[in-house]
């Protein structure tokens, strides 16, 4: 089974090396990978271990990483929208 979630995370990989290390450790622990899509701030969070863990474990791993990413993203100020 493949579990995949797309997230808009504009601050995720901007000059935050400590944050990147923590995210990488979490990804490895939870058997999840994060791919940056062609759109600038869109990331895909997906499981990479399809055989072995149950469906519930796979969904829970992706969910845990998504929640952690959102918490990290919300710690940093959001960019101001452009005014016209």
CORDA-V869959 format. One record per pair of residues at least 4 apart in sequence whose ideal C-beta (glycine too) atoms are under 8 Angstrom apart, sorted by the first residue. I is the first residue (numbers start at 1). GAP is how many residues later the second one is. Records with the same first field share a line. If there is no record, write none. Layout:
# CORDA-V869959
I = GAP ; GAP
This chain:
# CORDA-V869959
1 = 46 ; 49 ; 54 ; 57
2 = 44 ; 45 ; 48
3 = 43 ; 44 ; 55 ; 56 ; 58 ; 59
4 = 40 ; 41 ; 42 ; 58
5 = 39 ; 40 ; 41 ; 57 ; 61
6 = 31 ; 36 ; 37 ; 38 ; 39
7 = 35 ; 36 ; 37 ; 38 ; 59 ; 62 ; 63
8 = 33 ; 34
9 = 32 ; 34 ; 60 ; 61 ; 64
10 = 4 ; 30 ; 31 ; 63 ; 68 ; 69
11 = 5 ; 62 ; 65 ; 66 ; 67 ; 68
12 = 7 ; 11 ; 29 ; 31 ; 57 ; 60 ; 61
13 = 7 ; 23
14 = 62
16 = 4 ; 60
17 = 4
18 = 4
19 = 4 ; 53
20 = 4
21 = 4
22 = 4 ; 50
23 = 4 ; 11 ; 45 ; 46 ; 49
24 = 4
25 = 4
26 = 4 ; 6 ; 38 ; 39 ; 42
27 = 5 ; 6 ; 7 ; 38
30 = 31 ; 32 ; 34 ; 35
31 = 16 ; 17 ; 18 ; 22 ; 27 ; 30
32 = 13 ; 14 ; 15 ; 16 ; 29 ; 30 ; 33
33 = 12 ; 13 ; 14 ; 15
34 = 9 ; 10 ; 11 ; 31 ; 35
35 = 8 ; 9 ; 11
36 = 6 ; 7
37 = 5 ; 6 ; 7
38 = 4
43 = 26
45 = 17 ; 20 ; 21 ; 24
46 = 16
47 = 11 ; 14 ; 15
49 = 4 ; 9
50 = 8
53 = 4 ; 5 ; 8
54 = 4
55 = 4
56 = 4
57 = 4
58 = 4
59 = 4
60 = 4
61 = 4
62 = 4
63 = 4
64 = 4
65 = 4
66 = 4
67 = 4
68 = 4
69 = 4
70 = 4
71 = 4
72 = 4
